[in-house]
Amino acid sequence: MALNFHQLHIFHTVAEKGSFSAAAAAMHMTQPAVTMQVQALEEHFGTKLLNRSTKKIELTESGRMLIPFARRSIELMQETDTEMARFTHKLEGRLQFGASNTIGEYVLPPLLVPFGRQHPDIAISLKVMNTTQILDEIARHTLNFGLVEAPVAHPDIISESVMQDELRLIVPTGHALAERTSITLEEASAYPFVLREEGSGTRQVMEEEWKAKGMDPRALQTVMELGSTGAVKSAVEAGLGVTMLSPSSVKHELALGLLHAVPIADASFKRQFYSIRLKSTLLPIAAVAFLNFLRERQIGEVSKGGNE
């Protein structure tokens, strides 16, 4: 009998959920049907894949060896479905994910509109929160994945780059630097700064580049630290100082001439935005389609101009 993809999917789900009953509920099958399909897969390979002697299902040595192949086969089928759906536009389902402040409030909204037009049958549920909260909800399986401003070092998490962004020096209208086409890092360091709080992705990128250029970010004249991008924008607009932000987060203020983006010629504040998900969880097709959609968009283009 030929190898059956459906049986591989069922086997992977049983291993992931830890029981036949939980796998049956997740796949909308009866428990005896799930058991029968796993047994058929074991007969196909001629080896036992799961130990059923304990309350919790455990993988045998051959079962552990099969898991990555089962996962790859499922991912390949998902990619196939996603690509073929381009021709039918019939992708559907619920897309539940989280995003950090800058991504969720400023980068994603203009992208959700064209994605929604392409896939009107996908319902999107987006939560804007910090990385710790996103990780917690992913672990509890209430979110499919998250979009964050830095990779996550965790043994159970996969971090993959999906978008690129670049910070610029943001100054208020009428500022001495507002009409400059570019400045040096040393020149920028001479002005008072309004910054995001320590630990934020934006501040981390800024401080790392300062250090890479042999300068101490702690020596900056920091007049204010604020917990949101919106608060930083308001403070800079009021003339309290300058800051480092993504032009995508000040797009409207730049268009209205309330703020100006000034490139720093001798430094690069490029950064990646990352998707994060559990290694043990396969993304639904809607999530795969959305992440592919983001990768195809050149987010960094938003940051190329000066005062666009």
QUIRAWO-V95397 format. One record per residue. PHI is phi in whole degrees, -180 to 180 (999 if undefined). PSI is psi in whole degrees, -180 to 180 (none if undefined). OMEGA is omega in whole degrees, 0 to 359 (none if undefined). Layout:
((PHI & PSI & OMEGA) (PHI & PSI & OMEGA))
This chain:
((999 & 136 & 182) (-69 & 153 & 177) (-63 & 133 & 186) (-107 & 119 & 180) (-60 & -40 & 182) (-60 & -39 & 178) (-66 & -39 & 176) (-61 & -42 & 180) (-62 & -45 & 180) (-64 & -46 & 178) (-57 & -46 & 180) (-62 & -40 & 181) (-67 & -40 & 177) (-61 & -45 & 180) (-64 & -41 & 181) (-68 & -44 & 184) (-81 & -23 & 177) (87 & 3 & 178) (-161 & 155 & 178) (-69 & -37 & 182) (-67 & -42 & 179) (-66 & -39 & 178) (-66 & -40 & 179) (-62 & -43 & 179) (-65 & -41 & 182) (-67 & -32 & 185) (-102 & 5 & 179) (57 & 47 & 178) (-126 & 168 & 173) (-83 & 154 & 181) (-63 & -42 & 178) (-60 & -34 & 180) (-68 & -40 & 178) (-64 & -47 & 179) (-59 & -44 & 182) (-63 & -40 & 182) (-70 & -37 & 177) (-68 & -41 & 177) (-62 & -39 & 179) (-64 & -36 & 178) (-68 & -40 & 177) (-64 & -38 & 177) (-66 & -37 & 180) (-63 & -43 & 182) (-87 & -15 & 180) (71 & 31 & 180) (-153 & 154 & 179) (-80 & 130 & 183) (-102 & -25 & 184) (-134 & 139 & 171) (-92 & 126 & 183) (-110 & 15 & 186) (-77 & -20 & 180) (-106 & 172 & 179) (-65 & -33 & 179) (-104 & 132 & 180) (-63 & 137 & 177) (-125 & 143 & 179) (-78 & 140 & 170) (-79 & 177 & 178) (-61 & -42 & 178) (-69 & -33 & 177) (-65 & -41 & 177) (-64 & -35 & 179) (-70 & -33 & 183) (-77 & -29 & 187) (-52 & -53 & 181) (-62 & -32 & 178) (-71 & -38 & 177) (-65 & -42 & 180) (-64 & -44 & 180) (-63 & -37 & 180) (-67 & -38 & 179) (-68 & -43 & 179) (-62 & -39 & 178) (-64 & -41 & 178) (-66 & -39 & 178) (-64 & -44 & 178) (-63 & -39 & 178) (-63 & -47 & 178) (-59 & -42 & 182) (-63 & -47 & 182) (-66 & -41 & 181) (-71 & -26 & 178) (-67 & -18 & 176) (-59 & -29 & 183) (-87 & -21 & 183) (-112 & -19 & 181) (56 & 39 & 183) (-113 & 20 & 175) (-63 & 135 & 179) (-147 & 170 & 179) (131 & -176 & 181) (-112 & 127 & 181) (-108 & 110 & 182) (-116 & 115 & 180) (-149 & 166 & 179) (-117 & 158 & 179) (-145 & 145 & 177) (-71 & 170 & 191) (-51 & -59 & 184) (-61 & -44 & 182) (-67 & -49 & 185) (-70 & -36 & 185) (-91 & -27 & 189) (-123 & -38 & 185) (-83 & -46 & 188) (-74 & -40 & 186) (-49 & -47 & 179) (-70 & -17 & 179) (-88 & -25 & 181) (-68 & -28 & 181) (-66 & -55 & 179) (-65 & -33 & 177) (-65 & -42 & 179) (-64 & -35 & 177) (-67 & -39 & 179) (-70 & -36 & 185) (-131 & 72 & 185) (-65 & -15 & 182) (-94 & 5 & 175) (-97 & 121 & 178) (-90 & 125 & 185) (-104 & 131 & 175) (-124 & 108 & 184) (-113 & 130 & 174) (-112 & 128 & 177) (-98 & 118 & 185) (-159 & 176 & 180) (-82 & 169 & 186) (-61 & -40 & 180) (-61 & -44 & 179) (-66 & -40 & 178) (-62 & -46 & 179) (-60 & -40 & 180) (-62 & -44 & 182) (-74 & -32 & 175) (-65 & -42 & 180) (-63 & -32 & 180) (-90 & 5 & 177) (63 & 25 & 175) (-91 & -14 & 173) (-125 & 143 & 177) (-71 & -40 & 182) (-164 & 176 & 177) (-135 & 160 & 175) (-120 & 120 & 186) (-133 & 170 & 188) (-94 & 1 & 178) (-154 & 149 & 178) (-64 & 151 & 181) (-105 & 123 & 178) (-90 & 95 & 181) (-150 & 134 & 185) (-62 & -24 & 182) (-99 & 2 & 187) (-115 & 138 & 172) (-103 & 126 & 175) (-111 & 128 & 181) (-133 & 133 & 179) (-69 & 132 & 179) (-125 & -24 & 183) (-146 & 158 & 176) (-120 & 146 & 180) (-142 & 167 & 177) (-147 & 127 & 179) (-75 & 150 & 174) (-130 & 158 & 172) (-73 & 125 & 181) (-111 & 125 & 182) (-128 & 156 & 180) (-78 & 162 & 176) (-62 & 142 & 181) (86 & -6 & 180) (-71 & 154 & 182) (-59 & -25 & 182) (-98 & -3 & 190) (-60 & -33 & 183) (-99 & 3 & 180) (-75 & 141 & 178) (-83 & -23 & 173) (-169 & 159 & 177) (-140 & 175 & 176) (-97 & 164 & 179) (-64 & -37 & 179) (-64 & -40 & 177) (-63 & -44 & 180) (-61 & -36 & 184) (-65 & -15 & 183) (-80 & -9 & 186) (-105 & 153 & 176) (-64 & 141 & 182) (-116 & 141 & 167) (-108 & 122 & 188) (-123 & 157 & 167) (-67 & 163 & 181) (-65 & 156 & 177) (-60 & 138 & 181) (99 & -15 & 179) (-73 & 151 & 181) (-61 & -40 & 180) (-62 & -46 & 181) (-67 & -36 & 180) (-61 & -46 & 179) (-62 & -44 & 180) (-61 & -49 & 184) (-67 & -36 & 180) (-64 & -39 & 179) (-71 & -38 & 177) (-59 & -46 & 180) (-65 & -40 & 180) (-61 & -27 & 178) (-92 & 12 & 177) (77 & 21 & 181) (-117 & 149 & 183) (-95 & 112 & 180) (-63 & -21 & 179) (-70 & -17 & 180) (-82 & -9 & 179) (-64 & 149 & 176) (-83 & 88 & 182) (-90 & 111 & 184) (-90 & -17 & 183) (-162 & 140 & 173) (-120 & 128 & 185) (-129 & 153 & 188) (-91 & 5 & 178) (-149 & 154 & 178) (-63 & -38 & 180) (-61 & -41 & 179) (-67 & -38 & 178) (-63 & -45 & 179) (-58 & -45 & 182) (-64 & -40 & 181) (-66 & -41 & 179) (-68 & -43 & 179) (-60 & -33 & 179) (-78 & -3 & 176) (89 & 16 & 183) (-78 & -15 & 180) (167 & -173 & 176) (-110 & 172 & 181) (-153 & 176 & 173) (-118 & 118 & 179) (-143 & 164 & 171) (-75 & 131 & 176) (-56 & -25 & 178) (-65 & -26 & 180) (-86 & -9 & 179) (-126 & 26 & 186) (-56 & -47 & 182) (-69 & -40 & 180) (-65 & -36 & 177) (-66 & -43 & 181) (-64 & -35 & 181) (-85 & -7 & 180) (79 & 14 & 180) (-78 & -30 & 178) (-133 & 161 & 179) (-132 & 140 & 177) (-102 & 123 & 184) (-116 & 118 & 177) (-66 & 144 & 173) (-102 & 114 & 193) (-67 & -35 & 187) (-104 & 22 & 178) (-148 & 152 & 179) (-124 & 122 & 181) (-110 & 39 & 178) (-72 & 147 & 177) (-148 & 161 & 177) (-106 & 147 & 168) (-101 & 141 & 188) (-121 & 145 & 167) (-93 & 141 & 178) (-128 & 141 & 179) (-156 & 164 & 177) (-71 & 138 & 177) (-62 & -33 & 185) (-81 & -7 & 185) (-112 & 131 & 176) (-88 & 135 & 181) (-72 & 142 & 173) (-66 & 161 & 184) (-59 & -38 & 180) (-61 & -39 & 179) (-70 & -41 & 177) (-60 & -44 & 180) (-63 & -40 & 182) (-68 & -43 & 180) (-67 & -37 & 175) (-64 & -39 & 178) (-61 & -43 & 180) (-66 & -41 & 181) (-63 & -30 & 181) (-77 & -16 & 180) (-92 & 135 & 179) (-92 & 85 & 183) (-60 & -32 & 182) (-61 & -20 & 181) (-63 & -27 & 179) (-61 & -29 & 187) (-94 & 2 & 190) (-77 & -36 & 184) (-81 & 172 & 179) (-86 & -70 & 182) (-117 & 54 & 184) (-74 & none & none))
